[in-house]
Amino acid sequence: MDLSVIFPFADEIGYVGLALVSFFGSLIPFVPLPSFIFLATMSAGEKFNIHYLALIAAITSTVAKQIIFLISYEGRRIINEKTRARMKPFERLVKRYGAAAAFVAAATPIPDDLIYVPLGLAKYNPVRFFIATLVGKIILCYVIVLIAHYFGMNYVDPFLEDIKDPTVIYVGFAAFVAIMVGSVFLVLRLNWERLLGRFAPWTIQKDDD
């Protein structure tokens, strides 16, 4: 099965479609939408400019993450007070590493809102957050685009050649999302005061609350 079968509409919706998928997929907090697979699909072949693809995906996803960050920054309730109290030590931890934490979250395919929301709640500098996130997203998107454009099919084709129905791929996407959501739920339920108090006791201080 050709990878393009998974997203048969990719050629038709083009750059605008990629921007919308990247933006709205990144705007949903804590629920990772594998839009990078859509980006990889469009990067295969010569139909689209790979630099445009990488930059469009990076910029639109960064704008979406900035919105989530600013909502958190203004103190609106993305997570309830009980959960936030439990995560307060983690909030202090990510604030200390600020730009580095935002960059790593952006440059790796992890549920990055677990870093961005605490940074917003901790009132981290919005400009530094935007720059660090944009740089990280650009790197991640370029890695995805370049691998898909120059090497992707060589590695993916052996796994897809025996798959005839794209439904199998869609189920895989759903399973991936379910695993990520489960991971997020686990992180939100952890007792961060107990975990971080052992090696970063400064994160459990109470004087800045």
N, C-alpha and C positions, 0 to 999 in steps of 0.2 A: 504494500500500500504506500502510495506517495504521501509525504507529509502534508502536502497542500490539501489533501482530502479532509483533513481534520478541520481546517478553516477554509472552506471553499469560497467564502466571500471576501477573503483578504485582498485579492487583486482589485475587486470592484470598489471597496470602500477606501483603499489607499491610505495616504498619509493622514487624512482627516479621521478616518476610522481608527487608525493606530492611536492618534492623540486622544480620542474619546475613550477607547478601551483602556489606555494607560492611565488617564486622569481618573475616570470613575472607578476603575479597578483599584487604584491606590487610595481612593477617597473613603473606602469602607474600612473603618478601623478594626484591627484585630482579626480580620477575615481575609487572608491572602488570596487574591485572585491571580492565578499563574499567567499574567499578561505577557511575561517574558517568553512564553511558548509561542504566543501570537507574534511577538517581535521576531523570534527566531524563524518562524514560518515565512514571514515577509522578507527576511534577510537572505533566504536561500534563492539562488538564481540571480539574474541581472535586471529584473524588472524595476527595482527600487534602488535609489541611492543609499548606500549603507550608512553614510554619514548623516543624512537627513533622518534616517530611521533611528539611529542611536540618540541623536540630539532631541528629536521630537519626544521619544519615549522618556528620556531623562528629564527634560524640562517639565513636561506635563505631570509626570509622577512626583517631581519635586514640589510643584505648585500644590498638588493635592495634599502632600504630606505637610506643607507649610500651613495649610488650612486646618488640618488636624492639630498641629502644634499650637496654632494661635487660639483655637477653641479651648485647648487645655490651658494655655497661658492665661486666658481670661477667667479661668476657674469654673467653667461650665462642666456639668457632671457627665463625663464620659464613663467614669467608673464611680461606684457608690463610695460613701465615706468610710465604710468598714473596710472595703478592699483597699482604698487608698491608705488608710492608717496602717494596714498590714504591709503595704509596699513602700512606706515612707523611707526606710533605710535604703532600699534599692533606688529610690528617687534621688537621695543624697549622693549615692554612688555614681550614677550616670551624670549628675550635674557636675561633679568634680572633674570628670573626664570629658564633659561637654562635647566639643567639636569632634574629638577623636571617636567618642561613642556614636555620634550621629553619622560620621563618615563610615565607620565599620558597619553599622546597621544598613546604610544605604548601599554599600559596595558588596554586600553579601545577600543571598536570597533567603533571609530570615524574616519572621514576622516583626518588621522594624518598628511598628507602633508601640511595641513593648519598651522601646527606648525613647521614642518621640513623645509619647504622652507624659511619661514622668519628667522629661526635660521641660515640657511646657508647663506642667504643674509646678516645677521648681523655678519657674521664671528665668530660664536660660536665655541668653541674648538671641533675639530672633534673627538678626543679620548673620551672626556666626553660624547659627543653626542652618539657615538657608544655604550659605556658601558650602559648608561641610557636606550637607545632604546632596546638593547639586553635583559637587565634585565626585562624591561616591556613586551617585546614580549614573553619571556619565561613564565612569570606569566600568561599572557593572553592565550597562547597556552596550558599550563597545565590545566588552568581552563576549557577550551573548551574540551580538551581530557578527563579529569577526569569526567566531567559531562556527556559527551556522552558515555563514557565507562561504568560507573557505574549506572547512573540514566537516561541518555538521552532517551532511548526508552520508559521508563515508562511515560515520559511527552510528548513525541512527538507522540507516537502511537495513542492516542485518536484523534489527529488532522488529522492524515493521513489515518485512517481506512476507511473513507468515500470517499477518493480521489482515483480514479481509473486510471487517466491519469496524468503522470508526467509533462505534458505540463503546468498544473495549477501551479506547483511549479516553473517551469522555468519563467512563466509570473510574479510570485511573486518576483523572483530574479531580473527580469528586472525592476519591479516597485520600488524595494528597491534601485537599482542603480540610477534610475531616481530621486528619492527623495533625495538621497545623493548628486547627481550632482547639483540639484536645490539648496540644502543647501550651497554647495560650492560657487555657483554663487552668492548667496545672501551675503555670507560673503565677497567675493571679491568686491562687490558693496557697502558695508557699508562705511559710513563716519566715520572712526575710530578716526580721530582727534576730531570730535564732541563728539563721545561716550566716549572715554577715557579721554578727556580733563576735564571732570567734576570730576572724582575721582582719576585720575592718571595724573595730569598736566605735570609731568616730561616726559611723553611719547611724548609730542608735541614740545619738544625743537628742535631747528634748528642747534645748534652749532656742531653736530657730523656728519652732512650730507656732 
